[in-house]
Amino acid sequence: MTEQQEMWDKEKAGRHAGWARMASWLIYRPFARQIAGNITTLNGDSTIVDLGTGSGILCFELNKILPKAKIIGVDISTEMLEIARK
């Protein structure tokens, strides 16, 4: 197992996502809303890439504001991408 795989196994990724979801309600979600609100000048057919998407909170908030945009979440961890898809 590589160092990267040890750092992001499914159990650790799940725990991280659980904490990230809880923290997002208090800290990150308002920040993500502010980011999303500042890019409303984009048109509906825009493509947005969220690098290091983690649990996908920013993608979720962007989708609420720009439902017709193509939003792509990218993360090094396949486990975090699985969580973001939920």
C-alpha positions in Angstrom: 0.0 0.0 0.0 1.4 3.4 -0.9 1.6 6.3 1.5 -1.3 8.0 -0.4 -3.5 4.9 -0.1 -2.8 4.7 3.6 -3.7 8.3 4.1 -7.0 8.0 2.2 -8.4 4.5 2.8 -12.2 4.2 2.9 -12.5 4.3 6.6 -10.4 7.5 7.0 -12.2 9.1 4.1 -15.6 8.3 5.6 -14.6 9.8 9.0 -13.1 12.9 7.3 -16.3 13.3 5.3 -18.4 13.0 8.4 -16.5 15.7 10.1 -16.4 17.8 7.0 -20.2 17.6 6.7 -20.6 18.7 10.4 -18.1 21.5 10.0 -19.7 22.6 6.7 -22.9 23.5 8.4 -21.1 25.8 10.8 -18.1 27.0 8.8 -17.7 26.0 5.2 -21.3 26.1 3.9 -21.6 29.9 4.5 -18.2 30.4 2.9 -19.2 28.2 -0.1 -22.4 30.3 -0.5 -20.4 33.5 -0.5 -18.1 32.1 -3.2 -21.0 30.8 -5.2 -22.8 34.2 -4.8 -19.8 36.0 -6.2 -19.8 34.2 -9.5 -23.4 34.8 -10.5 -22.1 36.8 -13.5 -21.4 33.5 -15.2 -24.0 32.3 -17.7 -25.9 29.1 -17.4 -23.7 27.2 -19.9 -20.5 27.8 -18.0 -18.1 25.1 -17.0 -16.8 25.3 -13.4 -14.0 23.0 -12.0 -13.7 22.6 -8.2 -10.1 21.3 -7.6 -9.8 19.4 -4.3 -13.6 19.1 -4.0 -13.5 16.9 -1.0 -17.1 16.1 0.0 -18.5 18.3 -2.8 -20.1 21.1 -0.7 -19.0 23.9 -3.1 -20.3 22.0 -6.1 -23.6 21.5 -4.4 -23.9 25.3 -3.6 -22.8 26.2 -7.1 -25.4 23.9 -8.6 -28.2 25.7 -6.6 -27.2 29.0 -8.1 -26.2 27.8 -11.6 -28.3 24.7 -12.2 -27.6 24.7 -16.0 -23.8 25.0 -15.6 -21.5 22.0 -15.9 -19.8 21.6 -12.5 -16.9 19.2 -12.2 -15.5 18.2 -8.8 -11.9 16.9 -8.9 -10.1 15.2 -6.0 -7.1 13.0 -5.6 -9.1 10.7 -3.3 -11.5 8.3 -5.1 -13.1 7.7 -1.7 -13.9 11.4 -1.3 -15.3 11.6 -4.8 -17.6 8.7 -3.9 -18.8 10.6 -0.9 -19.3 13.8 -3.0 -21.5 11.9 -5.4 -24.0 11.1 -2.7 
